[in-house]
Amino acid sequence: METEVHCLKKDMLFINYESPDGQKNHNHLWNGGNGWGTIKLYDKKGDELALVDEVEATHIGCEYGEYGE
């Protein structure tokens, strides 16, 4: 399987996330459902790969951030 996904930061939301126990471990967290990309499924035949299917994916959930102590 080969997956290629893209998310534009300008379309994502800046999230101030606090965990249920009151800790704030994520800093500069960006989140959104604006991702898009392709998923390619392959079958291995000997040493070669044969493309079985290629799927276009949209509205993919994306998240980027820094985990602090």
Backbone torsions as a table, in degrees:
resi	resn	phi	psi	omega
1	MET	NA	138.2	175.6
2	GLU	-127.0	126.0	-178.6
3	THR	-122.3	131.5	175.5
4	GLU	-129.6	116.8	-176.2
5	VAL	-126.8	141.8	178.0
6	HIS	-125.9	142.6	174.7
7	CYS	-139.2	132.3	178.0
8	LEU	-91.9	125.5	-178.9
9	LYS	-60.6	-33.3	-178.5
10	LYS	-64.4	-20.8	179.7
11	ASP	-97.1	-2.9	-177.6
12	MET	-94.6	163.0	179.5
13	LEU	-101.7	140.4	174.5
14	PHE	-82.8	121.1	-173.8
15	ILE	-109.7	132.7	173.1
16	ASN	-101.0	87.7	-172.1
17	TYR	-92.0	130.7	174.1
18	GLU	-123.5	129.0	-178.0
19	SER	-70.7	161.9	-178.1
20	PRO	-58.0	-25.3	179.1
21	ASP	-86.3	5.8	175.0
22	GLY	93.6	-3.6	-179.9
23	GLN	-84.0	148.4	176.2
24	LYS	-116.2	90.8	-175.9
25	ASN	-94.6	-16.7	-178.8
26	HIS	-105.1	129.0	177.7
27	ASN	-119.7	145.3	-179.9
28	HIS	53.7	52.9	-178.1
29	LEU	-92.4	124.3	177.7
30	TRP	-112.7	138.5	-174.1
31	ASN	-144.1	146.5	176.5
32	GLY	-175.2	167.1	177.4
33	GLY	-116.0	36.7	-172.3
34	ASN	-107.3	13.7	-176.7
35	GLY	-75.9	157.2	176.6
36	TRP	-148.2	157.2	178.9
37	GLY	171.9	-162.6	-179.6
38	THR	-131.8	150.9	174.2
39	ILE	-124.3	124.6	179.3
40	LYS	-113.9	128.9	178.7
41	LEU	-106.4	131.4	-177.3
42	TYR	-120.3	154.0	171.8
43	ASP	-116.3	130.5	-178.7
44	LYS	-88.1	122.1	178.4
45	LYS	-122.0	99.3	-174.8
46	GLY	69.8	-124.1	177.9
47	ASP	-95.5	-0.5	-175.7
48	GLU	-109.7	154.6	176.5
49	LEU	-107.8	134.6	177.5
50	ALA	-114.2	126.9	179.3
51	LEU	-67.0	122.9	179.8
52	VAL	-94.2	-44.8	-177.9
53	ASP	-158.3	151.7	175.0
54	GLU	-129.1	124.8	-174.7
55	VAL	-116.0	132.9	173.7
56	GLU	-88.6	128.0	-178.7
57	ALA	-117.4	137.5	177.8
58	THR	-134.1	167.4	-179.9
59	HIS	56.6	42.1	-179.1
60	ILE	-81.3	136.4	176.0
61	GLY	-72.1	128.6	-178.8
62	CYS	-124.5	146.2	176.9
63	GLU	-149.2	135.3	178.6
64	TYR	-141.8	137.6	177.8
65	GLY	-176.1	-179.4	179.3
66	GLU	-114.6	133.1	179.2
67	TYR	-97.4	121.1	-179.5
68	GLY	-105.9	176.7	-179.6
69	GLU	-90.3	NA	NA
